[in-house]
Amino acid sequence: MRILGVGPRAYLGDIYLSLRRQGHEVRVVAEDPPEQRAFGGLIDCVSDWRAELEWVGREGIIFFERVGRGTIQDDLRAQGYRVVGGSAFGDRLEDDRAFGQAVLRDVGLAVAESTSFDTAALALDWLRSHPGRYVLKHDEAGINTYVGEDPQGRDVAFMLSRAGKGRVMLMERLEGVEVGVGAYFDGTRFLRPACIDFEHKRFFPGEMGEMTGEMGTLASFEGSELLFTATLDRLASRFAAAGHVGYVNLNLIVNERGVWPLEFTCRFGNPGFAVLAALQPDGWADLLARMAAGARPADDGRFTTLPGWSVAIVLTVPPFPASTEASPEQDPPIFYLRVPEGTELDCYHFVDVRLEGDQLLGHRRSGHLMIVTGTGETVEAAQEDARARARNVVVPELRWRTDIGDRFLQGERDRLRTLGWLA
């Protein structure tokens, strides 16, 4: 099969490497300068996706990595191309938080109290007369959420004072178990099974430090049905009307008062793609083709998954979670104590790396090197499998969280069971 990947950079380059290992033809469009590009020496990029339409044809798949190109995807589908990634509707759900909350209310879901503002200055003015603990969210993709701790909101006020331009939302901070429910949508329905995931966004173990994009995730395709049916599946008709094709995740807080949807992710996340890949034995080509083909009479909408749990651990070096200007000479070398081969390669997922000669190097600019995954019938087994792979990687100044999944074992699982959401 031919796959054309499109993104601002080769953000999901690891998926392309996996597809190539499976024998598929892959071309990738990345819009950043070649000298700054992730996967340099590993993936040769082309410059213009429009020029590749004849090559990929209407039998191949065009894969859009990020939000913001939904209208283009809708137009390409109207022309008969098979496109996976999202839609204009999905873009708006993720990028316009107030709209996303309104859609959730429209389908009868309870949502947290929230107020949107055109500027951070307006939010700061409002906060002065409405002190409290809030979660600060940005409409602009790539800016991390800030979870307030101070009962008067003084920490959120400080973050607003340095927020810059763009729309923001202040959302009531809810206590409970944070869990995501996700599924692949084929233009008409969600493929089954759905997944549940538990993200770990703080930089340090024990949920300390700044919010990052993500430091690791615990996930499973088992035990998701109750939460999925009660939340994300109620939006299936909305996604079908929009012709959405791609992955959708809904982040939730679950507590004794109910289930509270917080926000959408209408794209393949990172490390979300990796933690699920470990439980999808048929690989990305099968799933992309299933989504692109849509519902068919003989297809019951189910795909093969492995039982048990998957743990993903993000490996980083300074300056992560910040970024910096760095020369190539500062890029750290990446070594293995035991070089992975064969199917083991699918457990080491590159993010911002390059190959120079025979040496794999991490880009110092981001310090976001790779994701390692482990699986097991139990959470504990998956944790140890992932940690063993993390310990197999040697990089100067390497850091990673050793506690991915511990929250679940130390209370979240029992609370969800008591509330009737997990068996």
Steps between C-alpha positions, in 0.01 A plus 500: 500500500608858439479745790564873478569660840444875540605715796682814608786263583543126510324497838384140460803378315505184705172392339658548157802289600265226620303511174822468300610203709169339402586549132278797410601795285512821702566859403507772764447874469661710775490877481787589734851574363691182412788584734255516794294198407430207728585156357780642287692209347207272579224648284545696176224759474334649193410868482141526374219257579291628209770387260473149649126453445548322169753265664277407797186485284152419625598150611775618733459691827577862583579529871483844663685507831374814673189713549452814293464335157148363542344704221767380257431141605127543448564641151731211407242245612241675285738444206515127570831477688532276803605732783567415865564758768200714588250751365404865533260394775777319687728802468240724657427259785866504597596860420185680616450376854175690554354333189612159623329554834181612325494183286540288812208679667288453186527121526398509864836467673577691818789745461705698748432869543723693262541846352684587177681825432638656184816606685688402813461858628122466499529169685725663758248778559223240546712292737550795734128510569452120489788355707530124516685195373484474123658315211646735240465372144607654171323470166838507326641152455838436654457715813481286810204513735562636849318342795456753779565409864447825691144542642511871405631437149821696549709242318259505204518882502877480462471257208245729334737796539754319281257321266550717190240528225214266420171382647502333839250317719473482878333175602384396844755263648340164567639232730482136397659241274626641173450246222480519121268305271606470136399325179567504125222646282451380140274779374180331613568328834758435768701183450500272800638442749554843649792559735544652842818688588657666801738780408787622720568862407712623791876501446604319820386177666233546762317757282746778582639775279380677190241371257656349189342374182517159666757286681327167456170316474327186623241360257282199423234396250328306779255651748417804288146417392303660785680835485507499121126435468420766759714770338684489167262265321218751553682728256519243218222661295675839521826357368314307229323816381841669478658207310775481762762229443767448765565455869289679761573515872284655771670588830281451808486552875306227678383554857209431732297776331527343154710507183631836382645531147779756487644522150539332162808377319402449134831371367762235564666611824854453620568271693139389448576342162782294652317368804218373275732363230633250754150348526416500125659185352381563143690828480432851377437409136204285594347769722558782251339291224204410726438866582544620142267235355203589721225260599452195276220238512722213606699705750375506860723796585728306732876464473748273675654609829714330761366439850652666802679830542755719328736751664680773308794689651635821345880532500639855508812708553533872580348744404174299494224602570634835376668552163811688399722593209773238469773422250535146359819454707285511814275212395560208742581149373253218569630151580348166595639252749338236282420608144130430423429288194199359320165552669677657798554810283128567526542564874743792451315796350714794382375858539765767435811320382728479199751255357852616416699221341432205728439710811151582626484850650232683696417859413614718791253773395207308654660218695194287410681184390280194491224293658547144621204268549435184695201269524368240738190323629523718812595862549800392706628275220459776241682745727801275539508422128510872419755581772732227372500666159558843651798363692633360171542854359814699583514874432696769687263678745214262428186543716174303517223435749515166679141513631279487191194302606559527876206739554268243350632224726501718812139612491358596159407142407319441828315831479380429145388153607312639800324751274401221261710600201749211509437131557 
